[in-house]
Amino acid sequence: MSATIQSAGCPAPAQDNKLLLWQRFIKGRGISYIVLAVIGVVWIFPFLWMALGSLKTQREILAKPPKLMPEHATLANFSQWFTQLNFGSYFTNSLIVAVITVLGNMVFCSMVGYALAKMKFAGKNILFGAVMVTLMVPSVATFVPLFVIISNMHLANTYAALILPFLCQPIGVFLMRQFIGGIPDALMEAARVDGAGELRIFFQIILPQCGPALATLSILTFLSSWNNFLWPLVSAQSEEMYTLPVALSLYSTGQNATNYSVLLAGAVLVITPILLLFVFLQRYFIQGVAMTGINAHVR
């Protein structure tokens, strides 16, 4: 009987199952997955080209037609950064500036966000409105007055010049204000009944519950500080104070402009700490963004 059915043109049961699975795939999320996969490849390809290009020689990079995979992979481009281009000094400067900036934003943005979310004082809404307005002001518009202030304070070409203007950023205040607003007031009232002051409430009750928001803030702040180029270029006036983006840009000009293999190796070194930070904190980052959006919608 089965032979008769198959000979009549009816598909086999295994073929029916494959056809049903394919139809469900198309009707479900299959198309979305395919589109997202294509977009992911498009986004990842430049990073893949950068990583593989950093292992190529200058001749391979300039070869026509270009090839994706290196014929003779080499680490000489990376060693040149460590032996000839003073990478350690640039990396140390970037790391010091980024870490202190992140810590400052975690503390000060949390404090301001706590005050705006939970305290009652005159002009609170006006202050929050001013914070929101500063988010719409281009950073370039404040460059000249900020540099004049730093110069008059005799802080140019110091770590203070690279750090102080970014210790409390508006986006961090907004993020922490929205997150802290979702913490129940009953916790703080109970602490006040027990005799706790505002600082103790902030450090022992509020901050421990802000893990996802603080992780999100730290990633955003570290990314902004690590990739900051214009302000370090202006305020750092000697090579000893250069950060990685400034050193990389200066190396890409002048007589060394054609050494693309070394430039790609430097780009890999610059971007690697950011990728590692996001990999380790991505769960908290996603959770913080999601909860902040929920709190903003509720409020």
ZADO-1210 file (C-alpha; in nm, 4 decimals, padded with zeros to 6 digits):
<atoms>
<atom x="00.0000" y="00.0000" z="00.0000" code="MET" pos="1"/>
<atom x="00.2779" y="00.2466" z="00.0920" code="SER" pos="2"/>
<atom x="00.4535" y="00.1761" z="-00.2339" code="ALA" pos="3"/>
<atom x="00.1276" y="00.2470" z="-00.4162" code="THR" pos="4"/>
<atom x="00.0827" y="00.5814" z="-00.2348" code="ILE" pos="5"/>
<atom x="00.4388" y="00.6947" z="-00.3046" code="GLN" pos="6"/>
<atom x="00.4091" y="00.5880" z="-00.6676" code="SER" pos="7"/>
<atom x="00.0913" y="00.7965" z="-00.6941" code="ALA" pos="8"/>
<atom x="00.2918" y="01.1077" z="-00.6154" code="GLY" pos="9"/>
<atom x="00.2187" y="01.1489" z="-00.2404" code="CYS" pos="10"/>
<atom x="00.5226" y="01.2620" z="-00.0347" code="PRO" pos="11"/>
<atom x="00.6769" y="01.0370" z="00.2254" code="ALA" pos="12"/>
<atom x="00.6086" y="01.1111" z="00.5975" code="PRO" pos="13"/>
<atom x="00.9646" y="01.2401" z="00.6459" code="ALA" pos="14"/>
<atom x="00.9166" y="01.4845" z="00.3631" code="GLN" pos="15"/>
<atom x="00.5853" y="01.5961" z="00.5145" code="ASP" pos="16"/>
<atom x="00.7578" y="01.6684" z="00.8450" code="ASN" pos="17"/>
<atom x="01.0323" y="01.8709" z="00.6778" code="LYS" pos="18"/>
<atom x="00.7735" y="02.0667" z="00.4811" code="LEU" pos="19"/>
<atom x="00.5709" y="02.1419" z="00.7944" code="LEU" pos="20"/>
<atom x="00.8821" y="02.2508" z="00.9845" code="LEU" pos="21"/>
<atom x="00.9845" y="02.4809" z="00.7006" code="TRP" pos="22"/>
<atom x="00.6350" y="02.6348" z="00.6848" code="GLN" pos="23"/>
<atom x="00.6368" y="02.6953" z="01.0590" code="ARG" pos="24"/>
<atom x="00.9830" y="02.8475" z="01.0299" code="PHE" pos="25"/>
<atom x="00.8652" y="03.0877" z="00.7595" code="ILE" pos="26"/>
<atom x="00.5417" y="03.1777" z="00.9393" code="LYS" pos="27"/>
<atom x="00.7189" y="03.2190" z="01.2738" code="GLY" pos="28"/>
<atom x="01.0346" y="03.4095" z="01.3436" code="ARG" pos="29"/>
<atom x="01.2455" y="03.2583" z="01.0718" code="GLY" pos="30"/>
<atom x="01.2440" y="03.5626" z="00.8467" code="ILE" pos="31"/>
<atom x="01.3322" y="03.7870" z="01.1424" code="SER" pos="32"/>
<atom x="01.6268" y="03.5624" z="01.2298" code="TYR" pos="33"/>
<atom x="01.7507" y="03.5671" z="00.8720" code="ILE" pos="34"/>
<atom x="01.7275" y="03.9478" z="00.8506" code="VAL" pos="35"/>
<atom x="01.9015" y="03.9899" z="01.1870" code="LEU" pos="36"/>
<atom x="02.1729" y="03.7450" z="01.0812" code="ALA" pos="37"/>
<atom x="02.2396" y="03.9422" z="00.7630" code="VAL" pos="38"/>
<atom x="02.2513" y="04.2696" z="00.9582" code="ILE" pos="39"/>
<atom x="02.4838" y="04.1078" z="01.2119" code="GLY" pos="40"/>
<atom x="02.7231" y="03.9968" z="00.9381" code="VAL" pos="41"/>
<atom x="02.7233" y="04.3479" z="00.7897" code="VAL" pos="42"/>
<atom x="02.8049" y="04.4987" z="01.1303" code="TRP" pos="43"/>
<atom x="03.0680" y="04.2408" z="01.2230" code="ILE" pos="44"/>
<atom x="03.2529" y="04.2418" z="00.8893" code="PHE" pos="45"/>
<atom x="03.4446" y="04.5714" z="00.9504" code="PRO" pos="46"/>
<atom x="03.5651" y="04.4421" z="01.2874" code="PHE" pos="47"/>
<atom x="03.6658" y="04.1128" z="01.1277" code="LEU" pos="48"/>
<atom x="03.8533" y="04.3003" z="00.8555" code="TRP" pos="49"/>
<atom x="04.0275" y="04.5109" z="01.1206" code="MET" pos="50"/>
<atom x="04.1308" y="04.2068" z="01.3271" code="ALA" pos="51"/>
<atom x="04.2594" y="04.0112" z="01.0276" code="LEU" pos="52"/>
<atom x="04.4243" y="04.3212" z="00.8777" code="GLY" pos="53"/>
<atom x="04.6227" y="04.3723" z="01.1961" code="SER" pos="54"/>
<atom x="04.7891" y="04.0339" z="01.1268" code="LEU" pos="55"/>
<atom x="04.8842" y="04.1233" z="00.7693" code="LYS" pos="56"/>
<atom x="05.1936" y="04.2863" z="00.6308" code="THR" pos="57"/>
<atom x="05.1762" y="04.6219" z="00.4586" code="GLN" pos="58"/>
<atom x="05.2168" y="04.4506" z="00.1207" code="ARG" pos="59"/>
<atom x="04.9184" y="04.2231" z="00.1815" code="GLU" pos="60"/>
<atom x="04.6915" y="04.5117" z="00.2857" code="ILE" pos="61"/>
<atom x="04.7747" y="04.7112" z="-00.0277" code="LEU" pos="62"/>
<atom x="04.7454" y="04.4094" z="-00.2572" code="ALA" pos="63"/>
<atom x="04.4821" y="04.4161" z="-00.5329" code="LYS" pos="64"/>
<atom x="04.2409" y="04.2483" z="-00.5313" code="PRO" pos="65"/>
<atom x="04.2266" y="04.2538" z="-00.1501" code="PRO" pos="66"/>
<atom x="04.2087" y="03.9270" z="00.0410" code="LYS" pos="67"/>
<atom x="04.0304" y="03.8738" z="00.3714" code="LEU" pos="68"/>
<atom x="04.2611" y="03.6136" z="00.5224" code="MET" pos="69"/>
<atom x="04.6310" y="03.6927" z="00.5756" code="PRO" pos="70"/>
<atom x="04.8748" y="03.4793" z="00.3803" code="GLU" pos="71"/>
<atom x="05.1509" y="03.5124" z="00.6384" code="HIS" pos="72"/>
<atom x="05.0034" y="03.6122" z="00.9757" code="ALA" pos="73"/>
<atom x="05.2391" y="03.8175" z="01.1910" code="THR" pos="74"/>
<atom x="05.2337" y="03.9856" z="01.5307" code="LEU" pos="75"/>
<atom x="05.5033" y="04.2348" z="01.4338" code="ALA" pos="76"/>
<atom x="05.2436" y="04.5120" z="01.4051" code="ASN" pos="77"/>
<atom x="05.1471" y="04.4692" z="01.7702" code="PHE" pos="78"/>
<atom x="05.5060" y="04.4426" z="01.8884" code="SER" pos="79"/>
<atom x="05.5825" y="04.7728" z="01.7178" code="GLN" pos="80"/>
<atom x="05.3249" y="04.9457" z="01.9380" code="TRP" pos="81"/>
<atom x="05.4905" y="04.8096" z="02.2506" code="PHE" pos="82"/>
<atom x="05.8525" y="04.8571" z="02.1465" code="THR" pos="83"/>
<atom x="05.8595" y="05.1736" z="01.9340" code="GLN" pos="84"/>
<atom x="05.5396" y="05.3718" z="01.9926" code="LEU" pos="85"/>
<atom x="05.5230" y="05.3968" z="02.3734" code="ASN" pos="86"/>
<atom x="05.1929" y="05.2086" z="02.3941" code="PHE" pos="87"/>
<atom x="05.2283" y="05.1512" z="02.7686" code="GLY" pos="88"/>
<atom x="05.2216" y="05.5241" z="02.8457" code="SER" pos="89"/>
<atom x="04.9205" y="05.5885" z="02.6227" code="TYR" pos="90"/>
<atom x="04.7336" y="05.2899" z="02.7651" code="PHE" pos="91"/>
<atom x="04.8078" y="05.3957" z="03.1227" code="THR" pos="92"/>
<atom x="04.6795" y="05.7471" z="03.0574" code="ASN" pos="93"/>
<atom x="04.3594" y="05.6171" z="02.8992" code="SER" pos="94"/>
<atom x="04.3053" y="05.3666" z="03.1783" code="LEU" pos="95"/>
<atom x="04.3584" y="05.6207" z="03.4587" code="ILE" pos="96"/>
<atom x="04.1255" y="05.8732" z="03.2978" code="VAL" pos="97"/>
<atom x="03.8570" y="05.6147" z="03.2178" code="ALA" pos="98"/>
<atom x="03.8586" y="05.4422" z="03.5585" code="VAL" pos="99"/>
<atom x="03.8456" y="05.7642" z="03.7627" code="ILE" pos="100"/>
<atom x="03.5769" y="05.9055" z="03.5334" code="THR" pos="101"/>
<atom x="03.3678" y="05.5905" z="03.5734" code="VAL" pos="102"/>
<atom x="03.4020" y="05.5907" z="03.9533" code="LEU" pos="103"/>
<atom x="03.3172" y="05.9609" z="03.9715" code="GLY" pos="104"/>
<atom x="03.0051" y="05.9178" z="03.7612" code="ASN" pos="105"/>
<atom x="02.8925" y="05.6178" z="03.9623" code="MET" pos="106"/>
<atom x="02.9096" y="05.8185" z="04.2851" code="VAL" pos="107"/>
<atom x="02.8062" y="06.1701" z="04.1809" code="PHE" pos="108"/>
<atom x="02.5415" y="06.0741" z="03.9246" code="CYS" pos="109"/>
<atom x="02.3893" y="05.8379" z="04.1812" code="SER" pos="110"/>
<atom x="02.3819" y="06.1128" z="04.4430" code="MET" pos="111"/>
<atom x="02.2183" y="06.3640" z="04.2112" code="VAL" pos="112"/>
<atom x="01.9782" y="06.1001" z="04.0813" code="GLY" pos="113"/>
<atom x="01.8826" y="06.0043" z="04.4365" code="TYR" pos="114"/>
<atom x="01.8138" y="06.3675" z="04.5263" code="ALA" pos="115"/>
<atom x="01.6021" y="06.4238" z="04.2157" code="LEU" pos="116"/>
<atom x="01.4106" y="06.0988" z="04.2577" code="ALA" pos="117"/>
<atom x="01.3451" y="06.0760" z="04.6312" code="LYS" pos="118"/>
<atom x="01.4021" y="06.4121" z="04.7986" code="MET" pos="119"/>
<atom x="01.1656" y="06.7074" z="04.8114" code="LYS" pos="120"/>
<atom x="01.3152" y="07.0521" z="04.7781" code="PHE" pos="121"/>
<atom x="01.2352" y="07.3785" z="04.6044" code="ALA" pos="122"/>
<atom x="01.3281" y="07.3908" z="04.2383" code="GLY" pos="123"/>
<atom x="01.3695" y="07.0163" z="04.1955" code="LYS" pos="124"/>
<atom x="01.1714" y="07.0067" z="03.8715" code="ASN" pos="125"/>
<atom x="01.3604" y="07.3079" z="03.7380" code="ILE" pos="126"/>
<atom x="01.6911" y="07.1393" z="03.8187" code="LEU" pos="127"/>
<atom x="01.5835" y="06.8194" z="03.6458" code="PHE" pos="128"/>
<atom x="01.4697" y="07.0235" z="03.3462" code="GLY" pos="129"/>
<atom x="01.8126" y="07.1877" z="03.3338" code="ALA" pos="130"/>
<atom x="01.9743" y="06.8433" z="03.3321" code="VAL" pos="131"/>
<atom x="01.7534" y="06.7396" z="03.0409" code="MET" pos="132"/>
<atom x="01.8355" y="07.0576" z="02.8506" code="VAL" pos="133"/>
<atom x="02.2083" y="06.9957" z="02.8823" code="THR" pos="134"/>
<atom x="02.1569" y="06.6622" z="02.7073" code="LEU" pos="135"/>
<atom x="02.0576" y="06.8566" z="02.3956" code="MET" pos="136"/>
<atom x="02.3585" y="07.0903" z="02.4006" code="VAL" pos="137"/>
<atom x="02.6388" y="06.9734" z="02.1666" code="PRO" pos="138"/>
<atom x="02.9635" y="06.9126" z="02.3493" code="SER" pos="139"/>
<atom x="03.1501" y="07.1174" z="02.0889" code="VAL" pos="140"/>
<atom x="02.9556" y="07.4256" z="02.2003" code="ALA" pos="141"/>
<atom x="03.1174" y="07.4085" z="02.5447" code="THR" pos="142"/>
<atom x="03.4702" y="07.3408" z="02.4230" code="PHE" pos="143"/>
<atom x="03.6032" y="07.6962" z="02.4240" code="VAL" pos="144"/>
<atom x="03.4609" y="07.8081" z="02.7612" code="PRO" pos="145"/>
<atom x="03.5626" y="07.4796" z="02.9188" code="LEU" pos="146"/>
<atom x="03.9180" y="07.5123" z="02.7913" code="PHE" pos="147"/>
<atom x="03.9338" y="07.8735" z="02.9152" code="VAL" pos="148"/>
<atom x="03.8246" y="07.7610" z="03.2617" code="ILE" pos="149"/>
<atom x="04.0802" y="07.4801" z="03.2688" code="ILE" pos="150"/>
<atom x="04.3558" y="07.7141" z="03.1509" code="SER" pos="151"/>
<atom x="04.2703" y="07.9813" z="03.4093" code="ASN" pos="152"/>
<atom x="04.2868" y="07.7145" z="03.6788" code="MET" pos="153"/>
<atom x="04.6336" y="07.6123" z="03.5479" code="HIS" pos="154"/>
<atom x="04.5169" y="07.2541" z="03.4950" code="LEU" pos="155"/>
<atom x="04.6008" y="07.2167" z="03.1272" code="ALA" pos="156"/>
<atom x="04.8099" y="06.9123" z="03.0370" code="ASN" pos="157"/>
<atom x="04.7198" y="06.7319" z="03.3607" code="THR" pos="158"/>
<atom x="04.5003" y="06.4384" z="03.4544" code="TYR" pos="159"/>
<atom x="04.2640" y="06.6834" z="03.6228" code="ALA" pos="160"/>
<atom x="04.1983" y="06.8527" z="03.2889" code="ALA" pos="161"/>
<atom x="04.1129" y="06.5179" z="03.1320" code="LEU" pos="162"/>
<atom x="03.8890" y="06.4004" z="03.4176" code="ILE" pos="163"/>
<atom x="03.7131" y="06.6873" z="03.5964" code="LEU" pos="164"/>
<atom x="03.4837" y="06.8024" z="03.3110" code="PRO" pos="165"/>
<atom x="03.3318" y="06.4531" z="03.2858" code="PHE" pos="166"/>
<atom x="03.2929" y="06.3431" z="03.6485" code="LEU" pos="167"/>
<atom x="02.9139" y="06.3922" z="03.6469" code="CYS" pos="168"/>
<atom x="02.7446" y="06.3691" z="03.3100" code="GLN" pos="169"/>
<atom x="02.3763" y="06.4494" z="03.2428" code="PRO" pos="170"/>
<atom x="02.2996" y="06.1133" z="03.0837" code="ILE" pos="171"/>
<atom x="02.4220" y="05.9417" z="03.3998" code="GLY" pos="172"/>
<atom x="02.2058" y="06.1654" z="03.6204" code="VAL" pos="173"/>
<atom x="01.9024" y="06.0877" z="03.4076" code="PHE" pos="174"/>
<atom x="01.9740" y="05.7136" z="03.4085" code="LEU" pos="175"/>
<atom x="02.0193" y="05.6926" z="03.7857" code="MET" pos="176"/>
<atom x="01.7215" y="05.9191" z="03.8573" code="ARG" pos="177"/>
<atom x="01.4927" y="05.6952" z="03.6528" code="GLN" pos="178"/>
<atom x="01.6221" y="05.3773" z="03.8135" code="PHE" pos="179"/>
<atom x="01.6206" y="05.5027" z="04.1733" code="ILE" pos="180"/>
<atom x="01.2674" y="05.6319" z="04.1224" code="GLY" pos="181"/>
<atom x="01.1513" y="05.2695" z="04.0997" code="GLY" pos="182"/>
<atom x="01.2912" y="05.1739" z="04.4430" code="ILE" pos="183"/>
<atom x="01.0088" y="05.1559" z="04.7030" code="PRO" pos="184"/>
<atom x="00.9944" y="05.4500" z="04.9431" code="ASP" pos="185"/>
<atom x="00.9057" y="05.2097" z="05.2244" code="ALA" pos="186"/>
<atom x="01.2684" y="05.0952" z="05.2447" code="LEU" pos="187"/>
<atom x="01.3911" y="05.4485" z="05.3092" code="MET" pos="188"/>
<atom x="01.1112" y="05.5262" z="05.5533" code="GLU" pos="189"/>
<atom x="01.1958" y="05.2177" z="05.7549" code="ALA" pos="190"/>
<atom x="01.5613" y="05.3221" z="05.7645" code="ALA" pos="191"/>
<atom x="01.4678" y="05.6734" z="05.8791" code="ARG" pos="192"/>
<atom x="01.2559" y="05.5256" z="06.1575" code="VAL" pos="193"/>
<atom x="01.5639" y="05.3321" z="06.2707" code="ASP" pos="194"/>
<atom x="01.7569" y="05.6594" z="06.2848" code="GLY" pos="195"/>
<atom x="01.9571" y="05.6323" z="05.9613" code="ALA" pos="196"/>
<atom x="02.0672" y="05.9552" z="05.7944" code="GLY" pos="197"/>
<atom x="02.0487" y="06.0327" z="05.4248" code="GLU" pos="198"/>
<atom x="02.4087" y="05.9355" z="05.3539" code="LEU" pos="199"/>
<atom x="02.3668" y="05.6029" z="05.5281" code="ARG" pos="200"/>
<atom x="02.0423" y="05.5391" z="05.3407" code="ILE" pos="201"/>
<atom x="02.2111" y="05.6244" z="05.0143" code="PHE" pos="202"/>
<atom x="02.5217" y="05.4076" z="05.0607" code="PHE" pos="203"/>
<atom x="02.3662" y="05.1114" z="05.2447" code="GLN" pos="204"/>
<atom x="02.0173" y="05.0893" z="05.0914" code="ILE" pos="205"/>
<atom x="02.0034" y="05.2712" z="04.7577" code="ILE" pos="206"/>
<atom x="02.3417" y="05.1874" z="04.6010" code="LEU" pos="207"/>
<atom x="02.3286" y="04.8095" z="04.6703" code="PRO" pos="208"/>
<atom x="02.0029" y="04.7941" z="04.4715" code="GLN" pos="209"/>
<atom x="02.1381" y="04.9916" z="04.1760" code="CYS" pos="210"/>
<atom x="02.3663" y="04.7199" z="04.0416" code="GLY" pos="211"/>
<atom x="02.2138" y="04.6968" z="03.6916" code="PRO" pos="212"/>
<atom x="02.1932" y="05.0752" z="03.6533" code="ALA" pos="213"/>
<atom x="02.5484" y="05.1230" z="03.7796" code="LEU" pos="214"/>
<atom x="02.6739" y="04.8575" z="03.5374" code="ALA" pos="215"/>
<atom x="02.4967" y="05.0337" z="03.2519" code="THR" pos="216"/>
<atom x="02.6357" y="05.3687" z="03.3610" code="LEU" pos="217"/>
<atom x="02.9873" y="05.2297" z="03.3940" code="SER" pos="218"/>
<atom x="02.9809" y="05.0811" z="03.0435" code="ILE" pos="219"/>
<atom x="02.8464" y="05.4005" z="02.8853" code="LEU" pos="220"/>
<atom x="03.0918" y="05.6200" z="03.0766" code="THR" pos="221"/>
<atom x="03.3910" y="05.3962" z="03.0091" code="PHE" pos="222"/>
<atom x="03.3031" y="05.3832" z="02.6404" code="LEU" pos="223"/>
<atom x="03.2703" y="05.7608" z="02.6209" code="SER" pos="224"/>
<atom x="03.5911" y="05.8279" z="02.8142" code="SER" pos="225"/>
<atom x="03.7991" y="05.5606" z="02.6418" code="TRP" pos="226"/>
<atom x="03.7001" y="05.6823" z="02.2934" code="ASN" pos="227"/>
<atom x="03.7137" y="06.0534" z="02.3749" code="ASN" pos="228"/>
<atom x="03.9347" y="06.2234" z="02.1195" code="PHE" pos="229"/>
<atom x="03.8693" y="06.5972" z="02.0819" code="LEU" pos="230"/>
<atom x="03.9024" y="06.7014" z="02.4456" code="TRP" pos="231"/>
<atom x="04.2254" y="06.5058" z="02.5163" code="PRO" pos="232"/>
<atom x="04.3648" y="06.6411" z="02.1896" code="LEU" pos="233"/>
<atom x="04.3060" y="06.9970" z="02.3134" code="VAL" pos="234"/>
<atom x="04.3847" y="06.9633" z="02.6842" code="SER" pos="235"/>
<atom x="04.6812" y="06.7218" z="02.6597" code="ALA" pos="236"/>
<atom x="04.9626" y="06.9348" z="02.5228" code="GLN" pos="237"/>
<atom x="05.2515" y="06.6919" z="02.5529" code="SER" pos="238"/>
<atom x="05.3053" y="06.3364" z="02.4356" code="GLU" pos="239"/>
<atom x="05.3349" y="06.2131" z="02.7950" code="GLU" pos="240"/>
<atom x="04.9650" y="06.2944" z="02.8502" code="MET" pos="241"/>
<atom x="04.8286" y="06.1538" z="02.5236" code="TYR" pos="242"/>
<atom x="04.5544" y="05.8944" z="02.5438" code="THR" pos="243"/>
<atom x="04.5188" y="05.6047" z="02.3011" code="LEU" pos="244"/>
<atom x="04.2776" y="05.7696" z="02.0515" code="PRO" pos="245"/>
<atom x="04.5011" y="06.0769" z="02.0287" code="VAL" pos="246"/>
<atom x="04.8157" y="05.8681" z="01.9822" code="ALA" pos="247"/>
<atom x="04.6444" y="05.6549" z="01.7197" code="LEU" pos="248"/>
<atom x="04.5227" y="05.9579" z="01.5250" code="SER" pos="249"/>
<atom x="04.8620" y="06.1294" z="01.5353" code="LEU" pos="250"/>
<atom x="05.0313" y="05.8157" z="01.4132" code="TYR" pos="251"/>
<atom x="04.7888" y="05.8028" z="01.1171" code="SER" pos="252"/>
<atom x="04.9080" y="06.1418" z="00.9870" code="THR" pos="253"/>
<atom x="05.2234" y="06.2598" z="00.8232" code="GLY" pos="254"/>
<atom x="05.4943" y="06.0219" z="00.7062" code="GLN" pos="255"/>
<atom x="05.3389" y="05.7209" z="00.8799" code="ASN" pos="256"/>
<atom x="04.9974" y="05.7612" z="00.7184" code="ALA" pos="257"/>
<atom x="05.0429" y="05.4633" z="00.4840" code="THR" pos="258"/>
<atom x="05.1334" y="05.2056" z="00.7489" code="ASN" pos="259"/>
<atom x="04.7816" y="05.0638" z="00.7676" code="TYR" pos="260"/>
<atom x="04.8809" y="04.7345" z="00.9253" code="SER" pos="261"/>
<atom x="05.0185" y="04.9082" z="01.2342" code="VAL" pos="262"/>
<atom x="04.7142" y="05.1363" z="01.2465" code="LEU" pos="263"/>
<atom x="04.4802" y="04.8374" z="01.2412" code="LEU" pos="264"/>
<atom x="04.6815" y="04.6740" z="01.5189" code="ALA" pos="265"/>
<atom x="04.6456" y="04.9932" z="01.7239" code="GLY" pos="266"/>
<atom x="04.2709" y="04.9961" z="01.6581" code="ALA" pos="267"/>
<atom x="04.2478" y="04.6379" z="01.7848" code="VAL" pos="268"/>
<atom x="04.4334" y="04.7363" z="02.1019" code="LEU" pos="269"/>
<atom x="04.2005" y="05.0321" z="02.1546" code="VAL" pos="270"/>
<atom x="03.8778" y="04.8407" z="02.1068" code="ILE" pos="271"/>
<atom x="03.9678" y="04.5211" z="02.2972" code="THR" pos="272"/>
<atom x="03.9112" y="04.6606" z="02.6532" code="PRO" pos="273"/>
<atom x="03.5681" y="04.7894" z="02.5497" code="ILE" pos="274"/>
<atom x="03.4654" y="04.4514" z="02.4096" code="LEU" pos="275"/>
<atom x="03.5885" y="04.2696" z="02.7207" code="LEU" pos="276"/>
<atom x="03.4023" y="04.5106" z="02.9472" code="LEU" pos="277"/>
<atom x="03.0787" y="04.4633" z="02.7574" code="PHE" pos="278"/>
<atom x="03.1145" y="04.0839" z="02.7489" code="VAL" pos="279"/>
<atom x="03.1516" y="04.0654" z="03.1267" code="PHE" pos="280"/>
<atom x="02.8778" y="04.3199" z="03.2047" code="LEU" pos="281"/>
<atom x="02.6312" y="04.2703" z="02.9192" code="GLN" pos="282"/>
<atom x="02.3741" y="04.0944" z="03.1397" code="ARG" pos="283"/>
<atom x="02.3678" y="04.3882" z="03.3822" code="TYR" pos="284"/>
<atom x="02.3751" y="04.6358" z="03.0945" code="PHE" pos="285"/>
<atom x="02.0641" y="04.4886" z="02.9305" code="ILE" pos="286"/>
<atom x="01.8868" y="04.4565" z="03.2642" code="GLN" pos="287"/>
<atom x="01.9692" y="04.8152" z="03.3602" code="GLY" pos="288"/>
<atom x="01.8471" y="04.9587" z="03.0299" code="VAL" pos="289"/>
<atom x="01.5270" y="04.7528" z="03.0450" code="ALA" pos="290"/>
<atom x="01.4447" y="04.8424" z="03.4062" code="MET" pos="291"/>
<atom x="01.5252" y="05.2085" z="03.3500" code="THR" pos="292"/>
<atom x="01.2869" y="05.2150" z="03.0565" code="GLY" pos="293"/>
<atom x="01.0147" y="05.0460" z="03.2623" code="ILE" pos="294"/>
<atom x="01.0585" y="05.2960" z="03.5476" code="ASN" pos="295"/>
<atom x="01.0474" y="05.5871" z="03.3053" code="ALA" pos="296"/>
<atom x="00.7240" y="05.4531" z="03.1550" code="HIS" pos="297"/>
<atom x="00.5660" y="05.4010" z="03.4956" code="VAL" pos="298"/>
<atom x="00.6586" y="05.7455" z="03.6223" code="ARG" pos="299"/>
</atoms>
